[in-house]
């Protein structure tokens, strides 16, 4: 146990403060331990931001285990830990103290002993005069200094929506907390939080002219292939890669897998999920489509007389390929109801099967398929081998121009989305963020339908005027 590293130490701490729960040795915890070990050893990494989703053990690692580790190795160190809530700060403090009073900790660090003169839930001290101080954002630290400062969740989700609270947290950090460092050059500051807003404390720190922050950002779902290397100088070169995952891979396992992700999206909405779980906060309204333009319905319209399916196709399943998307719509008078969205990466045979199965489910009066490489083959085969109402769409102009043509339909509040659906958050994210998004297949499918129906209405009006 004498050669224990921080990674193993975190596991022992977890078993102490969460007894009865199984410890999951997730690979990403190596990244946290690696950065914290480097910071506590006095290496170059002295300003760290961890952005990670809820339930990722970030607080246990950073605010609970790490202070105990620091005081075990540096009993004279002074540590300040702050959070948005005094109750949360108190809990983390009590957990650290519980670890330091455990038998295994005292065997590991026999010279470290808590002082009887200063041993409260807000501040406890070693006999060597090191200490851990708990406070809250905006709290006073008169007379207190720190060698290590930890800020853990500086804002609650509700507070993050308030400009007043966001500015208060930023001002407190800049003008009060940072001044508590005993040595600005050697002192360490760590911010750990899930993102909450485009102007939260993470954004405030990263947008400063001189960026001194080492940023570790780990979304629940990898948006690209990720490879992370150690920052510890003593790690052999062949062991430098400490974390990797593929695009689409989860950060940690969930009981229900991807279904649980969809449940979280439904509960938090697209804005909350993008910020807290993907570490990618959205603007509350984008530059083109405004959230308030999209109307809601509780139940399908009574009669589905004009059902149309709009396909945007792709025929590859590799990580960088586009999705195939089918949006299913019905038209009632001059309003348009989105009934269903199907989105997946498919090879051609599976794509054709899915077109047939979705057509059998919804019995559309028209199936729109764009005349591009994958779509042309699909159109030819379906026209030859089925009686489906296939309509080949030949797009004109560029994607953004086509999008702007259908904006008035949405702005006039004639597009209705369901109150609840497993696909709703992803659809809203894409249409509200367009064109500043990586994948826009759902937008393409939607634009194709609305432009087609708009042109049909225009043709009917023209014929009637003859």
Secondary structure as GFF3:
##gff-version 3
##sequence-region A 1 466
A	DSSP	alpha_helix	6	17	.	.	.	ID=ss1
A	DSSP	alpha_helix	28	40	.	.	.	ID=ss2
A	DSSP	beta_strand	47	52	.	.	.	ID=ss3
A	DSSP	alpha_helix	58	59	.	.	.	ID=ss4
A	DSSP	pi_helix	60	65	.	.	.	ID=ss5
A	DSSP	alpha_helix	66	73	.	.	.	ID=ss6
A	DSSP	beta_strand	78	83	.	.	.	ID=ss7
A	DSSP	alpha_helix	86	100	.	.	.	ID=ss8
A	DSSP	alpha_helix	103	108	.	.	.	ID=ss9
A	DSSP	beta_strand	114	119	.	.	.	ID=ss10
A	DSSP	beta_strand	123	126	.	.	.	ID=ss11
A	DSSP	beta_strand	131	136	.	.	.	ID=ss12
A	DSSP	beta_strand	148	152	.	.	.	ID=ss13
A	DSSP	alpha_helix	157	160	.	.	.	ID=ss14
A	DSSP	alpha_helix	163	172	.	.	.	ID=ss15
A	DSSP	pi_helix	173	177	.	.	.	ID=ss16
A	DSSP	three_ten_helix	178	180	.	.	.	ID=ss17
A	DSSP	beta_strand	188	193	.	.	.	ID=ss18
A	DSSP	alpha_helix	201	206	.	.	.	ID=ss19
A	DSSP	beta_strand	214	218	.	.	.	ID=ss20
A	DSSP	beta_strand	226	229	.	.	.	ID=ss21
A	DSSP	three_ten_helix	237	239	.	.	.	ID=ss22
A	DSSP	beta_strand	241	245	.	.	.	ID=ss23
A	DSSP	alpha_helix	258	272	.	.	.	ID=ss24
A	DSSP	pi_helix	273	277	.	.	.	ID=ss25
A	DSSP	three_ten_helix	291	293	.	.	.	ID=ss26
A	DSSP	beta_strand	295	297	.	.	.	ID=ss27
A	DSSP	beta_strand	307	312	.	.	.	ID=ss28
A	DSSP	beta_strand	324	332	.	.	.	ID=ss29
A	DSSP	beta_strand	335	344	.	.	.	ID=ss30
A	DSSP	alpha_helix	348	362	.	.	.	ID=ss31
A	DSSP	beta_strand	366	370	.	.	.	ID=ss32
A	DSSP	alpha_helix	373	385	.	.	.	ID=ss33
A	DSSP	beta_strand	390	393	.	.	.	ID=ss34
A	DSSP	alpha_helix	399	411	.	.	.	ID=ss35
A	DSSP	beta_strand	415	418	.	.	.	ID=ss36
A	DSSP	alpha_helix	424	433	.	.	.	ID=ss37
A	DSSP	alpha_helix	441	464	.	.	.	ID=ss38
###
